[in-house]
Amino acid sequence: MMPFSKSKRKFRSRFSLNAESDPLGMRKYSAPLVAFVLAAALRALYTIIAAFSVPHLLLLPALIRNNLFTEHLMDPTAGLAYSLLGV
C-alpha cells in the first residue's frame, strides 16, 4: 500500500460526518439554530443595504399617484373598515 492512502483514510475518519467523536473545534449545531442565525444575519444585511440606498431613491409624487396597482386600494379616511382590514 502507498503511504498516502493511509493518511487519506485518517483524514476521512477525522472529518467524517459519521465519526463517533468530534475533533476539537468541530461542533454540531441544530438546524433551527443555524436557520435562525442565517435569517438574522441576512435580515441585518438587507437592512444595511436599504439604509444606504434610501438617499438615492427617487420618490416622485407624480409616479406614485400614477401607480395602477394602488388605484383601487381603500382610503385611510374609510375609518373602521380601514383599521380592521389594514389594506
Secondary structure, DSSP 8 states (H G I E B T S, - for coil): --HHHHHHHHHHHHS-TT-SS--TT-----HHHHHHHHHHHHHHHHHHHHHHHGGG----HHHHHT-STTTTS--GGGTHHHHHH--
